[in-house]
Amino acid sequence: MFFSDKLIMDNYIDVVVEVLSNKDVIATFIMVFLVMMFGCYVANYRKKPKKQKKVKAQNENAQKSENAFSSSSESSSADEKKSSSNDGNPE
């Protein structure tokens, strides 16, 4: 390596250091990095599955209330049938 080549390399290093320490270059690098990270996030995004435990619990509560309602209505309709059948019979 010749002496003149060493001076050229030193000059290149000085230029590269000045460019990399420039505030505009640093800000541009940060913005590009953030945009690329956001793009990767959007590209790899997966929707989370809905939680079914809460839905099952609500369905069970609804079924329990329906069963309670239907059993009470069945017993009242059975009472009505007995009373209507007794009305026609003279005892």
NUSEGU-340537 format. One record per residue (C-alpha): residue in one letter; x, y, z. Coordinates in steps of 0.1 Angstrom, whole numbers. Example, Ala and Ser with C-alpha at 12.3 -4.5 7.8 and 13.67 -1.06 7.14 Angstrom:
% NUSEGU-340537
REC   res       u       v       w
REC     A     123     -45      78
REC     S     137     -11      71
***
This chain:
% NUSEGU-340537
REC   res       u       v       w
REC     M       0       0       0
REC     F      14      33     -10
REC     F      15      65      10
REC     S     -10      82     -13
REC     D     -34      53      -8
REC     K     -33      57      29
REC     L     -42      94      26
REC     I     -71      86       4
REC     M     -84      60      30
REC     D     -80      84      58
REC     N    -100     110      38
REC     Y    -127      84      31
REC     I    -130      75      68
REC     D    -134     112      77
REC     V    -161     116      51
REC     V    -180      85      63
REC     V    -178      96      99
REC     E    -191     130      91
REC     V    -220     116      70
REC     L    -230      90      97
REC     S    -229     116     125
REC     N    -252     140     106
REC     K    -285     145     123
REC     D    -305     142      91
REC     V    -289     108      83
REC     I    -296      95     118
REC     A    -332     107     118
REC     T    -338      91      83
REC     F    -323      58      95
REC     I    -346      57     125
REC     M    -377      65     105
REC     V    -368      38      79
REC     F    -362      13     107
REC     L    -395      21     123
REC     V    -415      19      91
REC     M    -399     -14      82
REC     M    -406     -28     117
REC     F    -443     -17     113
REC     G    -445     -33      79
REC     C    -432     -66      93
REC     Y    -457     -64     121
REC     V    -486     -59      97
REC     A    -474     -87      74
REC     N    -471    -112     102
REC     Y    -502    -101     121
REC     R    -526    -129     131
REC     K    -560    -123     147
REC     K    -563    -138     182
REC     P    -591    -164     184
REC     K    -622    -154     203
REC     K    -623    -167     239
REC     Q    -650    -194     240
REC     K    -649    -199     277
REC     K    -670    -169     283
REC     V    -694    -178     256
REC     K    -699    -213     270
REC     A    -705    -199     305
REC     Q    -731    -175     291
REC     N    -747    -204     271
REC     E    -749    -226     302
REC     N    -765    -198     322
REC     A    -790    -192     294
REC     Q    -798    -230     293
REC     K    -802    -231     331
REC     S    -826    -202     330
REC     E    -845    -218     301
REC     N    -847    -251     319
REC     A    -860    -234     351
REC     F    -886    -215     331
REC     S    -897    -246     311
REC     S    -899    -268     342
REC     S    -920    -242     361
REC     S    -943    -237     330
REC     E    -946    -275     326
REC     S    -956    -279     363
REC     S    -982    -251     360
REC     S    -996    -266     328
REC     A    -998    -300     344
REC     D   -1017    -285     373
REC     E   -1041    -269     349
REC     K   -1047    -302     332
REC     K   -1055    -319     365
REC     S   -1078    -291     376
REC     S   -1096    -291     342
REC     S   -1101    -329     343
REC     N   -1114    -327     379
REC     D   -1139    -300     369
REC     G   -1159    -324     346
REC     N   -1160    -352     372
REC     P   -1186    -349     400
REC     E   -1171    -360     432
***
